[in-house]
Amino acid sequence: MEAVIYGGGVLGKMLVPHLVQSGYDVTIIDSDSEFLQSVSLDSSVKTIWLQDSMMQNYLEDARVDIAELFIAISENDHANLLEAQTAARIYNVENVICLVEDPQLQHLFKDQNITIVGSSLLAIFQDIETNL
């Protein structure tokens, strides 16, 4: 099974071991090279360094087309929504989870085939557990 995580940080570090233990091969897309080095120690984790999102085929490099799970958890709501919509609509990823902090944006995108979660780490983990 394949999972792609867009963004990382503390939440990404918490998610990776859980996903690997659940049997996923994980690919993480992030612009923080130090974060990517810290999570790439596990052989089940592939990393893609995001240098310029406009000039890079990072979703294709991450093999989103074969992913069963896509999680967008960067610090940018708009980027998360864009990547989640792309994964769901263009690549037909079945389970797409998107972190959105802004309640107005959460409301606008709630009816799109994407699971929108707020900032609560517990809610995110519960939603991921449900979708695994």
TORMARNU-997380 format. One record per residue (C-alpha): x, y, z; residue number from 1. Coordinates in Angstrom, 3 decimals, decimal comma. Each point is the difference from the previous one (the first is absolute). Example, Ala and Ser with C-alpha at 12.3 -4.5 7.8 and 13.67 -1.06 7.14 Angstrom:
BEGIN
<c1:12,300 c2:-4,500 c3:7,800 resi:1>
<c1:1,370 c2:3,440 c3:-0,660 resi:2>
***
This chain:
BEGIN
<c1:0,000 c2:0,000 c3:0,000 resi:1>
<c1:1,168 c2:3,494 c3:-0,821 resi:2>
<c1:-0,486 c2:3,203 c3:2,009 resi:3>
<c1:1,156 c2:3,470 c3:-0,987 resi:4>
<c1:0,386 c2:2,800 c3:2,529 resi:5>
<c1:0,240 c2:3,599 c3:-1,219 resi:6>
<c1:1,663 c2:2,033 c3:2,756 resi:7>
<c1:1,625 c2:-1,259 c3:3,130 resi:8>
<c1:0,954 c2:1,575 c3:3,268 resi:9>
<c1:-0,990 c2:-1,454 c3:3,340 resi:10>
<c1:-3,156 c2:-1,570 c3:-1,377 resi:11>
<c1:1,922 c2:-1,639 c3:-2,831 resi:12>
<c1:2,529 c2:-1,460 c3:2,425 resi:13>
<c1:-2,867 c2:-1,447 c3:2,016 resi:14>
<c1:-1,829 c2:-1,390 c3:-3,018 resi:15>
<c1:2,875 c2:-1,747 c3:-1,761 resi:16>
<c1:0,651 c2:-2,775 c3:2,549 resi:17>
<c1:-3,727 c2:-0,624 c3:0,350 resi:18>
<c1:-0,476 c2:-0,329 c3:-3,759 resi:19>
<c1:3,075 c2:-2,214 c3:-0,403 resi:20>
<c1:-1,211 c2:-2,239 c3:2,826 resi:21>
<c1:-3,382 c2:-0,211 c3:-1,765 resi:22>
<c1:1,739 c2:-1,379 c3:-3,092 resi:23>
<c1:0,350 c2:3,120 c3:-2,124 resi:24>
<c1:2,974 c2:0,978 c3:-2,096 resi:25>
<c1:0,138 c2:3,726 c3:0,702 resi:26>
<c1:1,171 c2:2,839 c3:-2,220 resi:27>
<c1:0,393 c2:3,435 c3:1,566 resi:28>
<c1:0,126 c2:3,206 c3:-2,031 resi:29>
<c1:1,460 c2:2,943 c3:1,918 resi:30>
<c1:2,238 c2:3,032 c3:-0,453 resi:31>
<c1:1,903 c2:-0,557 c3:3,269 resi:32>
<c1:3,026 c2:-2,124 c3:-0,870 resi:33>
<c1:0,909 c2:-0,558 c3:3,666 resi:34>
<c1:-3,471 c2:-1,376 c3:0,718 resi:35>
<c1:0,235 c2:-2,272 c3:-3,028 resi:36>
<c1:3,373 c2:-1,336 c3:1,167 resi:37>
<c1:-1,410 c2:-0,744 c3:3,441 resi:38>
<c1:-2,892 c2:-2,099 c3:-1,351 resi:39>
<c1:1,882 c2:-1,724 c3:-2,810 resi:40>
<c1:1,845 c2:-2,312 c3:2,388 resi:41>
<c1:-2,772 c2:-2,582 c3:-0,412 resi:42>
<c1:0,295 c2:-1,990 c3:-3,233 resi:43>
<c1:-3,791 c2:0,160 c3:-0,464 resi:44>
<c1:0,159 c2:3,787 c3:-0,316 resi:45>
<c1:0,834 c2:1,827 c3:-3,214 resi:46>
<c1:0,569 c2:3,751 c3:0,079 resi:47>
<c1:-0,402 c2:2,665 c3:-2,650 resi:48>
<c1:1,549 c2:3,385 c3:0,586 resi:49>
<c1:-2,398 c2:2,706 c3:-1,163 resi:50>
<c1:2,113 c2:2,831 c3:-1,355 resi:51>
<c1:-2,396 c2:1,871 c3:-2,278 resi:52>
<c1:-3,540 c2:-1,292 c3:-0,161 resi:53>
<c1:-0,616 c2:1,706 c3:-3,335 resi:54>
<c1:2,954 c2:-1,646 c3:-1,734 resi:55>
<c1:-0,007 c2:-3,516 c3:1,372 resi:56>
<c1:-2,022 c2:-3,121 c3:-0,754 resi:57>
<c1:0,075 c2:-0,972 c3:3,654 resi:58>
<c1:-3,407 c2:-1,703 c3:0,033 resi:59>
<c1:1,018 c2:-2,210 c3:-2,908 resi:60>
<c1:3,351 c2:-0,675 c3:1,661 resi:61>
<c1:-1,896 c2:-1,029 c3:3,148 resi:62>
<c1:-2,105 c2:-2,426 c3:-2,075 resi:63>
<c1:-3,274 c2:1,520 c3:1,166 resi:64>
<c1:-1,678 c2:-1,864 c3:-2,851 resi:65>
<c1:0,392 c2:-3,289 c3:1,906 resi:66>
<c1:-0,552 c2:1,342 c3:3,537 resi:67>
<c1:-2,872 c2:-1,246 c3:2,132 resi:68>
<c1:0,421 c2:2,885 c3:2,441 resi:69>
<c1:0,983 c2:3,652 c3:-0,444 resi:70>
<c1:0,441 c2:2,293 c3:3,010 resi:71>
<c1:0,611 c2:3,756 c3:-0,404 resi:72>
<c1:1,356 c2:1,439 c3:3,256 resi:73>
<c1:2,216 c2:2,940 c3:-0,926 resi:74>
<c1:-0,304 c2:3,295 c3:1,877 resi:75>
<c1:-1,804 c2:1,602 c3:-2,971 resi:76>
<c1:-3,763 c2:-0,607 c3:-0,237 resi:77>
<c1:-0,170 c2:1,046 c3:-3,650 resi:78>
<c1:2,869 c2:-2,264 c3:-1,020 resi:79>
<c1:-1,555 c2:-2,881 c3:1,924 resi:80>
<c1:-3,344 c2:0,499 c3:-1,733 resi:81>
<c1:1,605 c2:0,248 c3:-3,431 resi:82>
<c1:2,050 c2:-3,158 c3:0,481 resi:83>
<c1:-2,923 c2:-1,895 c3:1,529 resi:84>
<c1:-2,293 c2:0,965 c3:-2,873 resi:85>
<c1:2,652 c2:-1,029 c3:-2,510 resi:86>
<c1:0,462 c2:-3,371 c3:1,703 resi:87>
<c1:-3,754 c2:-0,620 c3:0,150 resi:88>
<c1:-1,089 c2:1,318 c3:-3,383 resi:89>
<c1:2,931 c2:-0,528 c3:-2,342 resi:90>
<c1:1,664 c2:-3,047 c3:1,536 resi:91>
<c1:-3,195 c2:-1,572 c3:1,405 resi:92>
<c1:1,501 c2:-0,763 c3:3,402 resi:93>
<c1:-2,762 c2:-1,652 c3:2,003 resi:94>
<c1:0,872 c2:1,284 c3:3,491 resi:95>
<c1:1,039 c2:3,657 c3:0,120 resi:96>
<c1:0,426 c2:1,836 c3:3,297 resi:97>
<c1:0,727 c2:3,716 c3:0,113 resi:98>
<c1:1,041 c2:2,172 c3:2,944 resi:99>
<c1:-1,772 c2:3,384 c3:-0,147 resi:100>
<c1:0,319 c2:2,422 c3:2,915 resi:101>
<c1:-2,340 c2:2,714 c3:-1,330 resi:102>
<c1:-3,628 c2:-0,810 c3:0,940 resi:103>
<c1:-1,327 c2:1,936 c3:-3,011 resi:104>
<c1:2,068 c2:-2,116 c3:-2,381 resi:105>
<c1:-1,067 c2:-3,145 c3:1,846 resi:106>
<c1:-3,616 c2:0,913 c3:-0,648 resi:107>
<c1:0,556 c2:0,782 c3:-3,702 resi:108>
<c1:1,666 c2:-3,312 c3:-0,751 resi:109>
<c1:-1,960 c2:-2,336 c3:2,264 resi:110>
<c1:-2,134 c2:-1,504 c3:-2,787 resi:111>
<c1:2,878 c2:-0,964 c3:-2,270 resi:112>
<c1:1,138 c2:-3,607 c3:0,114 resi:113>
<c1:2,761 c2:0,986 c3:2,439 resi:114>
<c1:0,056 c2:-0,469 c3:3,765 resi:115>
<c1:0,698 c2:3,429 c3:1,493 resi:116>
<c1:1,449 c2:0,072 c3:3,512 resi:117>
<c1:0,889 c2:2,889 c3:2,288 resi:118>
<c1:3,093 c2:0,442 c3:2,077 resi:119>
<c1:-0,766 c2:-2,520 c3:2,719 resi:120>
<c1:2,612 c2:-2,747 c3:-0,188 resi:121>
<c1:-2,376 c2:-2,409 c3:1,671 resi:122>
<c1:-2,687 c2:0,626 c3:-2,618 resi:123>
<c1:2,523 c2:-0,531 c3:-2,777 resi:124>
<c1:1,212 c2:-3,286 c3:1,434 resi:125>
<c1:-3,563 c2:-1,199 c3:0,585 resi:126>
<c1:-0,918 c2:0,837 c3:-3,576 resi:127>
<c1:3,057 c2:-1,766 c3:-1,389 resi:128>
<c1:-0,778 c2:-3,063 c3:2,129 resi:129>
<c1:-3,523 c2:-0,033 c3:-1,425 resi:130>
<c1:1,268 c2:0,247 c3:-3,585 resi:131>
<c1:2,722 c2:-2,666 c3:0,268 resi:132>
***
